[in-house]
Amino acid sequence: MPEVITLIVLLGPIMHPFMATPCNWILDRFGVRIGCSFGGLLLVLGVWARTNLIVGNPFWPILGAILAAMGNVFILSSPSAFALKWFPS
């Protein structure tokens, strides 16, 4: 069980480099509102799935950590998208 907890903690930094490019493309292509809404939805679904810890079955917490990490990238990338929209060069 400690290995599952360690994996859940490490999934955020592991998923960020893989999701940065698709996330920025979605924020640029569809807008900040859609991107943040999609990221928030992923974050809520991920946190909900992480709470379903069934002893002996780490599938739901790991899936929830992956979804929450993917949604977190959208939220963390949105300030740069706002700055690009407000202050074009």
N, C-alpha and C positions, 0 to 999 in steps of 0.2 A: 503493500500500500504506500509506503514512502516514495517508491519509485514513480507511482502515478502522480503524487502531489508534486514531485520535482518536475515531471514532464509537463504538467499543467502550468507550472510557473514559467518554464522555459519556452512554451509555445508562443508567447507574445513576441519576444525578440527573434524567434526563429521565423515566424510568419511575416514580420514587417518587411524584410528585403524582397520577399517574393510577391507581396501584395502592393508595394509602393507604386510600381509602374501601372498596373491595371487600375488602381484606385485613382491615381492622378489623371489617367485617361478618362475615366468615368466622370470625375469632377470637371474636367475641361469640356468634355463632349456634351454631357447632359445638364450641367450646372451644379452649383453648390447646394441648392435646395434638395435636388433629387439625390445627390451623393451623400449628403448628411442624413437624409431620411433613410436611405438604404443602409448606411453605416449604423444608424441608431437601431434599425430593425434587426440587423445582424447581432448587434450588441445585446439587445434585450433577449433575443432567442438564445444566444450563447450563454448568458447568465442564467436564464431559466433552465437550460439543459444541464448546466454545471451543478445546479442544486439537486438534481436527480441522482445522487450518489447511491448506487446499489452495491452493497458489500459483495465483493468478488467479481463485479462486472464494471470495469472502468470505461466502457464504451461511451456512455452519456457524458461523464465529466470531460473526457478528452475531446469529444465532438463539440461540447459547449465551449471549451477553451479555444478550439480552432475558430469557431464562429465569432466568439468575443474578440479574439485577436484580429480577425479580418475586419470586423466592424470598428475596432479601435483605430485601425490605420486610416479609415475614412474620416473619423473625427479628428485625428491628429494632423491630417493633411489639409483640412479645411481652412485654417488661418492663412496659409499661403495662397490658396485659391481666392479667398476674400481680398487679400492684399493685391493680387494680380488684377482683380476686377475693379477695385477702387482706385488704384494708382497705376494705370498703364504707363509703360515707358515709351 
